[in-house]
Amino acid sequence: MAQELNGTLRPVRRNYYDPASAPGKGVVWEWENDHGSWTPYDMDVGITIQHAFEKQRPWIDLSPIGFGYVIDFGTMGQINRQTQRQRRVRRRLDLVYPLVTGAASRATSWPAAPGAAAAAAAAAAGPRAPPCSCPQCVLVRSVKAAAAPPAPAAHRSAAPPAAVKGPPPPAGPGATPPDSTGVGRGPGKPAPSSQAIRRQASCVVSGAAPAGCPASPPGANGKAGRAALATLNRTSLQRLALAQSRVLIASGVPTVPVKNLSGSSPVNPALAGITGILMSAAGLPVCLTRPPKLVLHPPPVSKSEIKSIPGVSNTSRKTTKKQAKKGKTPEEVLKKYLQKVRHPPDEDCTICMERLTAPSGYKGPQPTVKPDLVGKLSRCSHVYHVYCLVAMYNNGNKDGSLQCPTCKTIYGVKTGTQPPGKMEYHIIPHSLPGHPDCRTIRIIYSIPPGIQGPEHPNPGKSFSARGFPRHCYLPDSEKGRKVLKLLLVAWDRRLIFAIGTSSTTGESDTVIWNEVHHKTEFGSNLTGHGYPDANYLDNVLAELAAQGISEDSAAQEKD
């Protein structure tokens, strides 16, 4: 399915919802926006709210599904958990999803009520021909049987129609079970060949029924069959569509899965849609599959199910603006990490790109050291102008640490500029994809917006904090707990987040991730930030090591 606007072909899709859910009942939840008009919640959110409402709960917290709001059914209000701002909500019962023009009356619904017209039509048809055995007719007969009222006793001797996969009808004498396609076979009849199934499956999808198929009468081009299909209720149509897909998949016919319909790239869905159109035009069967669903959060968890993590103290910790202990002057800080070089090598200083045998080429504020003084870092042995190293330190965080600009070796304890916030961590009783044998460690980061300090890019200017609280997940395994402990060290050193420009939205002066990747998808991996990912724990350990955080450094800091 596709729509065309100004020459651009875009994919469209249709979702099915259970008749017992909010959209199936015509229930829509809405919130009042700043203009005084009403805005409907996303369908999944509305279903969650309606489910809690039907359970007669006094309120529901939407944080587990990624929204920082609480819905209070007593006041019919929405409360922002972070700002405590309240908005009105309402529950409407007059919007049926999907919209319909009205239900067909019993007299015009399938199956038609027996009467004089039906009897006359039967008499005019002459001797009764055997029913068509193509999957389309078999499926339609099964749906008609499911939708029909109980037959009079005089007509109950008729043979039961074949059933699609689902709740099977009572087996009668001589009945045979359905085959792998979900279509029943008559007594003594062999299973249809693969070629026959392919031909019949083509009939199901393209509507081109074989000769003699009642679903597509000669000269009517299938219009009568489609008109009758339109009178079926929603549940019956769902069963019909599901059974048709099963026929296709079981028969091994070529299928074109339509994926990434909600992604940012238009290439995959456009190619799949065009391919599906071309295959249908050629008479080939096409099976359009439902795109994978983004699962950001686990199922709801009660407070009694949340457990602390063995070997990790507390279940949360906060950060402040306190910096690491600083040296008296930049020169005194660097003196701990440098060795004097009396005879500099004839090579470039990689900071100012001047020869080490010449004075420093740095032109900024003048440090209090001689421009021709050269020093060597004690651990990595890289050589620079001391003048350049002092200038680099002054332009950085000035936290008492130094990082080699060539090999990134860290001297001292590196700290960051993460704004104040809170980190929560606990175990929930659900497993991550790829880690079925253990529970899950959930981390919740909360950082409010505020004013930038002297260590930030624009001191005194406000900064935003989008998407908080942010939920992240680790497997509750030995290595997962190791990663958590190191993340706690990174949090204490203010290295998880920073203030800068978002690479996703382009917004400046906002809280961003700081080179330590986290998994924010619980049950999927559509964005690359979920599971399964066999290399993630090793990768994040390497990223933490690049920030100067390892088991040894964490143990030293604890001591």
Salt bridges, closest charged atoms under 4 A:
GLU30 OE1 - ARG90 NE 2.69
GLU30 OE2 - ARG92 NH1 3.58
GLU32 OE1 - ARG88 NE 2.84
ASP34 OD1 - ARG85 NH2 2.77
ASP34 OD1 - ARG87 NH1 2.97
ASP44 OD2 - LYS293 NZ 3.59
GLU54 OE2 - LYS25 NZ 2.85
ASP61 OD2 - ARG81 NH1 3.05
ASP94 OD2 - ARG92 NH2 2.82
ASP346 OD1 - ARG355 NH2 2.94
ASP348 OD1 - ARG355 NH1 3.02
GLU455 OE2 - HIS456 NE2 3.63
GLU455 OE2 - ARG494 NH2 2.93
ASP476 OD2 - ARG439 NH2 3.69
ASP476 OD1 - ARG481 NE 2.70
ASP492 OD2 - ARG317 NH1 2.60
GLU507 OE2 - ARG466 NH2 2.98
ASP509 OD2 - LYS461 NZ 2.83
ASP533 OD2 - LYS519 NZ 2.79
ASP538 OD1 - LYS479 NZ 2.75
GLU543 OE2 - HIS517 ND1 2.66
GLU551 OE1 - LYS482 NZ 3.29
GLU557 OE1 - ARG493 NE 2.74
